[in-house]
Amino acid sequence: MRIDQRAPLSDAQAVQVLTTLIKQRKESVEQFTKGNRPQLAEKEQLEIAMIEGYLPKSASEDDIRAVVQGAISHLTQDGSKLSPKDMGTAMRVVQQRLQASGVRADGKLVSEIVKAELAK
């Protein structure tokens, strides 16, 4: 794949492009479902499945929760207590850890888990 820079994409860039394509199709499925257009929604679902075949394995909710808990314990090892106000900091660490592990995760699910863990 090549983009505006006219150079081959790195693996991370390719994953980012494919993830964006999936997100766009999920939004289309939602709109087509609301608009009572099941044939078009089904077509988008098939495209999502095809694109996902080119991506690394998606992390399960339990995998994400483990990464989030590890990131929060890392951030609190100096004895500080995190609150929901620290959402941005926690999200950055979690995203870095997920990227380093080579798995992909739905950002919305990651955000929900981080928010729940910070509220404890």
C-alpha positions as CSV (number, residue, x, y, z in Angstrom):
1,M,0.0,0.0,0.0
2,R,1.1,3.5,-0.6
3,I,-0.3,6.8,0.7
4,D,0.3,10.5,0.1
5,Q,4.0,10.1,1.0
6,R,4.5,7.9,-2.0
7,A,6.4,5.4,0.1
8,P,5.6,1.9,1.3
9,L,3.6,1.9,4.5
10,S,5.0,0.5,7.7
11,D,3.1,-2.3,9.4
12,A,1.7,0.1,12.0
13,Q,0.6,2.5,9.3
14,A,-1.1,-0.3,7.3
15,V,-2.9,-1.4,10.4
16,Q,-4.1,2.1,11.1
17,V,-5.5,2.5,7.5
18,L,-7.3,-0.9,7.7
19,T,-8.7,0.0,11.1
20,T,-10.0,3.2,9.8
21,L,-11.7,1.4,6.9
22,I,-13.3,-1.0,9.4
23,K,-14.5,1.9,11.5
24,Q,-16.1,3.6,8.5
25,R,-17.9,0.4,7.5
26,K,-19.2,-0.1,11.1
27,E,-20.6,3.4,11.0
28,S,-22.3,2.5,7.7
29,V,-23.8,-0.7,9.1
30,E,-25.3,1.3,11.9
31,Q,-26.8,3.9,9.5
32,F,-28.1,1.3,7.1
33,T,-29.6,-0.7,10.0
34,K,-31.3,2.5,11.3
35,G,-32.5,3.3,7.8
36,N,-34.0,-0.2,7.3
37,R,-31.6,-1.2,4.5
38,P,-30.5,-4.7,5.6
39,Q,-29.0,-5.6,2.2
40,L,-26.6,-2.7,2.3
41,A,-25.7,-3.4,6.0
42,E,-25.0,-7.0,5.1
43,K,-22.7,-5.9,2.3
44,E,-20.7,-3.7,4.7
45,Q,-20.5,-6.5,7.2
46,L,-19.0,-8.8,4.6
47,E,-16.4,-6.1,3.8
48,I,-15.5,-5.8,7.5
49,A,-14.9,-9.5,7.7
50,M,-12.7,-9.3,4.5
51,I,-10.6,-6.4,5.9
52,E,-10.2,-8.0,9.3
53,G,-8.5,-11.0,7.6
54,Y,-5.5,-8.7,6.9
55,L,-5.2,-7.4,10.5
56,P,-3.5,-8.9,13.5
57,K,-5.7,-10.7,16.0
58,S,-8.1,-8.5,17.9
59,A,-7.6,-8.5,21.7
60,S,-10.4,-9.9,23.9
61,E,-12.1,-7.9,26.6
62,D,-10.1,-9.9,29.2
63,D,-6.8,-9.2,27.4
64,I,-7.6,-5.5,27.3
65,R,-8.6,-5.5,31.0
66,A,-5.3,-7.1,31.9
67,V,-3.3,-4.5,30.0
68,V,-5.4,-1.7,31.6
69,Q,-4.8,-3.0,35.1
70,G,-1.1,-3.4,34.4
71,A,-0.9,0.1,33.1
72,I,-2.8,1.5,36.1
73,S,-0.6,-0.4,38.6
74,H,2.5,1.0,36.7
75,L,1.1,4.5,37.0
76,T,0.4,4.1,40.7
77,Q,3.6,2.3,41.8
78,D,4.8,5.6,43.4
79,G,1.9,5.4,45.7
80,S,-0.3,8.0,43.9
81,K,-4.0,7.3,43.4
82,L,-5.6,7.7,40.0
83,S,-9.0,9.2,39.4
84,P,-11.2,9.5,36.4
85,K,-9.4,12.9,35.8
86,D,-6.3,10.8,34.8
87,M,-8.2,9.2,31.9
88,G,-5.9,10.7,29.2
89,T,-2.7,9.6,30.9
90,A,-4.0,6.1,31.5
91,M,-5.3,5.8,27.9
92,R,-1.9,6.9,26.5
93,V,0.0,4.2,28.5
94,V,-2.6,1.5,27.6
95,Q,-2.5,2.4,23.9
96,Q,1.3,2.2,23.9
97,R,1.2,-1.2,25.6
98,L,-1.4,-2.6,23.2
99,Q,0.5,-1.4,20.2
100,A,3.8,-2.9,21.6
101,S,2.0,-6.2,22.1
102,G,1.0,-6.4,18.5
103,V,-2.7,-6.8,19.0
104,R,-5.4,-4.5,18.0
105,A,-8.3,-3.3,20.2
106,D,-11.4,-1.4,19.7
107,G,-10.8,2.1,21.1
108,K,-14.3,2.4,22.4
109,L,-14.0,-0.8,24.5
110,V,-10.6,0.2,25.7
111,S,-12.0,3.6,26.8
112,E,-14.9,2.0,28.7
113,I,-12.6,-0.4,30.5
114,V,-10.1,2.3,31.5
115,K,-13.0,4.5,32.8
116,A,-14.4,1.6,34.8
117,E,-11.0,0.7,36.3
118,L,-10.3,4.3,37.2
119,A,-13.7,4.6,38.9
120,K,-12.8,1.7,41.3
